[in-house]
């Protein structure tokens, strides 16, 4: 995504302006979602430390401490900020273009790299302004993330329009963004990225009462939607909506704090992501969570249809039940965070019930065989099938028990891992649905075998058999 007037002619003109000799860094467009914020795994060593007399009470003492501590970023106009989550980031307001970075500016070489990369991007921005419709009074901010391989990740933040932009041609695939259908859809994606940036770099007084009202209204609508519909697309339950609305009401007294800015940015970003996935405001929006709006090739070949029919008969129709459940919870490859725990709980309840029934029949058969050992060979087929049913139930319940707490992303990753590869002859969830349907099928088969043998045995000893 580029500025509105950045066409191919402008790109060529910018390439001419950048001579190879003057370029030190290879600029790479990034997004707040692709930065290394949560990927840092630096190990620290703790130790004892001497405490100066009157520590943190006298200015002279603090000057002595600061002189002993290396803080080169202060000399270059950078200020260290602490995020409400605890990590440190750096910002500078020394020029007309505010810059933020997560790079460790306590390291002199990193600081020099950041300054060099910043100067290069500022020069490119100055030349770009001459050829674009970007107003000179637009409130923009720059994030940079220099890397050891000579690349420098960057993006610009337009606070006036609440979007991100870059100075070169790029696409959503390269930036690892969701697939879209229109320019207005792209605008929502860029606004979602904007709020992700605000969440990670919360400036004081960035949150406004208008933003808070917008977020609160969206959660109120989501609450009402869940209360009046069983197929709501909103990703929070009624209980969660009520709790969040209560939090938002308490935020009205603390709009000037960074913590409140982080809260509003995270919630607003979540709302926008739901709108992106549900094509909010597009020609064909998803109005219910089980509605399919994407054009996907899911047809199966004749051989797969025959196999599906045979497996359905073998599982006494329960294969189709589990296939429909999986399709319902994974419509258009999306998982609703409210529906997923209900789906897992329903499966666990079914498997526990089926396992209990199988154990009941096993107890009955063991009791009968202990009374009359001569009937033991007659019950062995049923016992084997029922034991398999119990084992299958135990394995499935053990595996699924922890999945109740899965997030929507974790549930989606799991469903993608068990789904057959897409294609003209894909069987999708048929194999896994067969496994899910096995406990009930084995339980019914085991009980059926026992009833048949028991009926035959009773008939054999009855006077009517002669």
C-alpha positions in Angstrom: 0.0 0.0 0.0 1.4 3.4 -0.9 0.2 7.0 -0.8 -2.7 7.7 -3.1 -0.7 9.5 -5.8 2.2 7.0 -5.8 2.0 5.5 -9.3 4.5 3.7 -11.3 5.9 6.9 -12.8 6.6 8.3 -9.3 8.3 5.1 -8.2 10.7 5.3 -11.1 11.4 8.9 -10.3 12.2 8.1 -6.7 14.5 5.3 -7.8 16.4 7.8 -9.9 16.7 10.2 -6.9 18.3 7.4 -4.8 21.8 6.9 -6.2 23.4 3.6 -5.1 26.4 5.4 -3.6 24.2 7.3 -1.1 22.1 4.3 0.0 23.5 2.6 3.1 20.4 0.7 4.3 18.0 -1.5 2.3 14.6 -0.3 3.4 12.0 -3.0 4.0 8.3 -2.3 4.7 7.1 -3.9 7.9 4.0 -3.7 10.0 3.4 -3.6 13.8 2.4 -7.3 13.6 5.7 -8.3 12.0 8.2 -6.5 14.3 10.4 -8.4 16.8 8.5 -7.0 19.8 7.6 -10.4 21.2 10.5 -12.4 19.6 13.3 -11.0 21.7 14.8 -13.7 24.0 17.7 -11.9 25.6 19.0 -13.5 28.8 19.9 -11.3 31.7 22.1 -11.8 34.7 21.2 -10.5 38.1 23.7 -9.5 40.8 24.0 -7.5 43.9 24.4 -3.7 43.7 25.7 -1.1 46.1 23.1 1.5 47.2 24.5 5.1 47.4 23.6 7.1 50.5 20.4 8.9 50.0 19.7 7.0 46.8 17.0 8.7 44.6 16.5 11.5 47.1 19.2 14.0 46.2 19.8 15.4 42.7 23.6 15.3 43.2 23.3 11.6 43.9 21.2 11.0 40.8 23.7 12.9 38.7 26.5 10.7 40.0 24.5 7.6 39.2 23.6 8.8 35.7 27.3 9.5 35.0 28.2 6.0 36.0 25.5 4.5 33.8 26.0 4.6 30.1 23.0 6.3 28.4 24.2 7.4 25.0 20.7 7.8 23.7 20.2 11.0 25.8 22.9 12.8 23.9 21.2 12.0 20.6 17.8 13.3 21.7 16.2 10.0 22.4 13.9 9.4 25.4 13.4 6.0 27.0 9.7 5.1 27.5 8.3 2.2 29.4 5.2 0.4 28.0 2.5 -0.6 30.5 3.5 -4.3 29.7 7.0 -3.5 30.9 9.2 -3.4 27.8 11.3 -0.3 27.0 11.1 1.6 23.7 12.7 4.8 22.6 11.2 7.9 21.0 12.5 11.3 19.8 10.8 14.6 19.2 14.0 16.5 18.3 12.7 17.1 14.7 9.4 17.6 13.0 9.2 13.8 12.4 8.8 11.8 15.6 10.5 8.5 15.5 10.0 5.4 17.7 11.9 2.2 17.9 12.2 -1.0 20.0 15.9 -1.3 19.2 18.2 -1.2 22.2 19.7 2.3 22.1 21.9 1.6 25.1 24.2 -0.1 22.6 26.3 2.5 20.8 26.5 0.6 17.5 22.7 0.1 17.5 22.2 3.8 18.2 24.4 4.8 15.3 22.5 2.4 13.0 19.2 3.8 14.1 20.3 7.4 13.5 21.8 6.5 10.1 18.6 4.7 9.0 16.5 7.6 10.3 18.5 10.1 8.3 18.1 8.0 5.1 14.4 7.7 5.5 13.9 11.4 6.3 15.8 12.3 3.2 13.6 10.0 1.1 10.5 11.4 2.7 11.6 14.9 2.0 11.9 14.1 -1.7 8.7 12.1 -1.7 6.7 15.0 -0.3 7.5 17.0 -3.5 5.8 14.3 -5.7 2.8 13.3 -3.6 -0.3 14.8 -2.2 0.8 14.3 1.4 -0.1 17.6 3.1 2.8 19.2 4.9 0.8 19.5 8.1 -0.1 15.8 8.3 0.8 14.4 11.7 3.0 11.4 10.9 5.3 9.2 12.9 8.1 6.9 11.9 9.0 3.4 13.2 12.4 1.9 12.3 13.9 -1.5 13.2 17.4 -1.9 11.9 18.7 -5.4 11.4 22.2 -7.0 11.3 21.9 -8.0 7.6 21.9 -4.4 6.5 18.1 -4.1 6.2 16.0 -1.6 8.0 12.3 -2.3 8.6 10.1 0.8 8.7 6.6 2.2 8.4 5.0 5.6 8.7 2.0 6.3 10.9 -0.6 8.9 9.8 -2.3 10.0 13.0 -4.5 12.4 11.1 -6.2 9.6 9.1 -5.4 6.7 11.4 -3.6 4.6 8.8 -0.1 3.3 8.1 1.8 3.9 4.9 5.1 3.3 3.2 7.3 5.1 0.6 7.5 2.2 -1.9 5.2 -0.1 -3.7 4.2 -3.2 -1.6 1.4 -5.6 -1.3 -0.6 -7.3 1.4 0.9 -10.7 0.7 4.5 -9.5 1.3 3.4 -7.7 4.5 1.6 -10.9 5.6 -1.8 -9.1 5.9 -5.2 -10.7 5.5 -6.6 -11.1 2.0 -9.0 -8.3 1.0 -11.6 -7.6 -1.7 -11.6 -3.8 -2.2 -9.8 -0.5 -1.5 -12.3 0.2 1.4 -11.4 -3.2 2.8 -7.7 -2.3 2.6 -8.5 1.0 4.5 -9.8 -1.1 7.4 -6.7 -3.2 7.4 -4.5 -0.1 7.6 -6.5 1.3 10.4 -6.2 -2.0 12.2 -2.4 -1.7 11.9 -2.6 1.9 13.1 -4.2 0.8 16.4 -1.7 -2.0 16.8 1.0 0.7 16.6 -0.7 2.9 19.1 -1.0 -0.1 21.4 2.7 -0.9 21.2 3.8 2.8 21.4 1.1 4.5 23.5 1.7 8.3 23.6 -0.1 10.2 26.5 -3.3 11.8 25.5 -3.5 9.8 22.3 -6.9 8.3 23.5 -9.9 10.6 23.2 -13.5 10.4 24.5 -14.7 9.9 20.9 -12.5 6.8 20.6 -13.7 5.4 23.9 -17.4 6.0 22.9 -16.7 4.2 19.6 -15.2 1.2 21.3 -17.9 1.0 24.0 -20.7 1.3 21.3 -19.2 -1.6 19.4 -19.1 -3.8 22.5 -22.6 -2.8 23.4 -23.7 -3.9 19.9 -21.8 -7.1 20.2 -23.5 -7.8 23.6 -27.0 -7.2 22.1 -26.1 -9.3 19.0 -25.2 -12.3 21.2 -28.3 -11.9 23.4 -30.6 -11.9 20.4 -28.8 -14.3 18.0 -27.2 -17.7 18.3 -24.9 -17.1 15.3 -23.4 -13.7 16.1 -20.1 -13.0 14.4 -18.8 -11.0 17.4 -15.8 -12.6 19.0 -16.6 -11.9 22.7 -19.2 -13.7 24.8 -22.0 -11.8 26.6 -20.1 -12.1 29.9 -16.9 -10.8 28.4 -18.8 -7.9 26.7 -20.3 -6.8 30.1 -16.9 -6.9 31.8 -15.2 -5.0 29.0 -18.0 -2.3 29.0 -17.4 -1.9 32.8 -13.7 -1.5 32.2 -14.3 1.1 29.5 -16.6 3.1 31.8 -13.8 3.3 34.4 -11.4 4.4 31.7 -13.3 7.7 31.3 -11.4 9.1 34.3 -7.9 8.1 33.0 -7.9 9.1 29.4 -4.6 11.0 29.8 -2.7 7.9 30.9 -0.7 5.5 28.6 -2.4 2.5 30.2 -5.8 3.7 29.0 -4.4 4.4 25.5 -3.1 0.8 25.4 -6.5 -0.6 26.5 -8.5 1.3 23.9 -6.0 0.6 21.1 -6.0 -3.2 21.8 -9.8 -3.4 22.0 -10.3 -1.2 18.9 -7.8 -3.3 17.0 -9.7 -6.5 18.0 -12.9 -5.0 16.7 -11.3 -3.9 13.4 -9.8 -7.4 12.9 -13.3 -8.9 13.3 -14.6 -6.5 10.8 -11.8 -7.4 8.4 -12.5 -11.1 8.7 -16.3 -10.6 8.3 -15.9 -8.2 5.4 -17.7 -5.5 7.3 -18.9 -2.8 4.9 -18.2 -4.8 1.8 -20.6 -5.9 -0.9 -21.0 -9.3 0.7 -20.5 -9.2 4.4 -20.7 -12.2 6.7 -23.8 -11.6 8.8 -23.7 -14.9 10.8 -20.7 -16.9 12.0 -21.7 -20.0 10.0 -22.2 -18.1 6.7 -19.8 -18.9 3.9 -18.9 -16.0 1.6 -15.5 -17.0 0.2 -15.2 -18.8 -3.1 -13.4 -22.0 -2.2 -13.0 -25.2 -4.1 -14.2 -27.9 -1.7 -15.7 -30.5 -4.1 -14.7 -34.1 -3.6 -14.1 -36.8 -6.3 -16.3 -39.9 -6.8 -13.8 -42.2 -4.9 -13.9 -39.9 -1.9 -17.7 -39.7 -2.0 -17.9 -43.5 -2.0 -15.5 -43.8 0.9 -17.4 -41.2 2.8 -20.6 -43.1 2.2 -19.1 -46.4 3.5 -17.6 -44.7 6.6 -20.9 -43.0 7.3 -22.7 -46.4 7.2 -19.9 -48.0 9.4 -20.3 -45.2 12.0 -24.1 -45.5 11.9 -24.4 -41.9 10.5 -22.3 -40.2 13.2 -19.5 -39.4 10.7 -21.9 -36.9 9.1 -22.7 -35.4 12.4 -19.1 -34.6 13.3 -18.3 -33.4 9.8 -21.2 -30.9 10.0 -19.9 -29.8 13.4 -16.4 -29.2 12.1 -17.7 -27.3 9.0 -19.9 -25.2 11.3 -17.1 -24.2 13.6 -14.6 -23.6 10.8 -16.7 -21.8 8.2 -14.4 -20.0 5.7 -11.4 -21.1 7.7 -12.4 -18.9 10.6 -13.0 -19.9 14.2 -15.3 -17.9 16.5 -13.7 -17.7 20.0 -17.2 -17.9 21.5 -18.3 -21.0 19.6 -15.1 -23.0 19.9 -15.3 -23.8 23.7 -19.0 -24.9 23.1 -17.9 -27.2 20.3 -15.2 -28.8 22.5 -17.5 -29.1 25.5 -20.1 -30.8 23.3 -17.6 -33.3 22.0 -16.2 -34.0 25.5 -19.8 -34.5 26.9 -20.6 -37.0 24.1 -17.4 -39.0 24.5 -17.8 -39.2 28.3 -21.4 -40.4 27.9 -20.4 -43.0 25.3 -17.5 -44.2 27.4 -19.7 -44.5 30.5 -22.3 -46.6 28.5 -19.5 -48.8 27.2 -18.2 -49.3 30.8 -21.7 -50.1 31.9 -22.1 -52.9 29.3 -18.6 -54.2 30.2 -19.6 -54.4 33.9 -22.8 -56.3 33.0 -20.9 -58.8 30.8 -18.2 -59.4 33.4 -20.9 -60.0 36.0 -22.6 -62.5 33.7 -19.4 -64.3 32.8 -18.4 -64.5 36.5 -21.8 -66.2 37.3 -21.7 -68.5 34.3 -18.2 -68.9 32.8 -19.6 -71.0 30.0 -20.9 -67.9 28.2 -17.5 -66.2 28.3 -16.5 -67.1 24.7 -19.9 -65.8 23.5 -19.2 -62.4 25.0 -15.6 -61.9 23.9 -16.3 -60.1 20.6 -18.6 -57.6 22.4 -16.0 -57.1 25.1 -13.2 -56.4 22.7 -15.3 -53.8 20.8 -16.5 -52.1 24.0 -12.9 -52.0 25.4 -11.8 -50.3 22.1 -14.7 -47.8 22.6 -13.5 -47.0 26.1 -9.9 -46.6 25.1 -10.9 -44.3 22.2 -13.0 -42.2 24.5 -10.2 -41.8 27.0 -7.7 -40.8 24.3 -10.0 -38.2 22.7 -11.1 -36.7 26.1 -7.4 -36.5 27.2 -6.4 -34.8 24.0 -9.4 -32.4 23.8 -9.5 -31.4 27.5 -6.9 -28.7 27.2 -8.4 -27.4 24.0 -11.3 -25.7 25.8 -9.0 -22.8 26.6 -7.7 -22.4 23.1 -7.8 -19.0 21.6 -9.4 -18.5 18.2 -5.9 -18.5 16.5 -4.9 -21.7 18.4 -8.1 -23.4 17.4 -7.7 -22.3 13.8 -4.1 -23.7 13.7 -5.3 -27.0 15.1 -8.2 -27.3 12.6 -5.8 -26.4 9.7 -3.4 -29.2 10.9 -6.1 -31.9 10.8 -7.8 -30.8 7.6 -6.9 -32.5 4.4 -5.1 -30.4 1.8 -7.4 -28.3 -0.4 -8.0 -29.4 -3.9 -10.6 -30.8 -6.3 -10.5 -34.2 -4.6 -10.1 -33.0 -1.0 -11.9 -35.0 1.7 -11.5 -32.2 4.2 -12.5 -33.4 7.7 -13.7 -36.9 6.8 -10.7 -38.8 8.4 -10.8 -36.9 11.6 -14.6 -36.9 11.8 -14.4 -40.7 11.4 -12.1 -40.8 14.5 -14.4 -38.5 16.4 -17.4 -40.8 15.5 -15.7 -44.0 16.5 -16.6 -44.0 20.2 -20.3 -44.0 19.6 -20.1 -46.4 16.7 -18.0 -48.9 18.7 -20.2 -48.5 21.7 -23.4 -49.2 19.7 -21.7 -52.1 17.8 -20.5 -53.7 21.1 -23.9 -53.4 22.7 -25.5 -54.7 19.6 -23.2 -57.7 19.4 -23.9 -58.4 23.1 -27.7 -58.2 22.6 -27.6 -60.5 19.6 -25.5 -63.1 21.4 -27.6 -62.8 24.5 -30.8 -63.2 22.6 -29.4 -66.2 20.7 -28.3 -67.8 24.0 -31.7 -67.2 25.6 -33.4 -68.6 22.5 -31.1 -71.7 22.5 -32.1 -72.6 26.1 -35.8 -71.8 25.6 -38.3 -74.6 25.0 -39.1 -73.0 21.6 -35.7 -73.9 20.2 -36.6 -77.6 20.1 
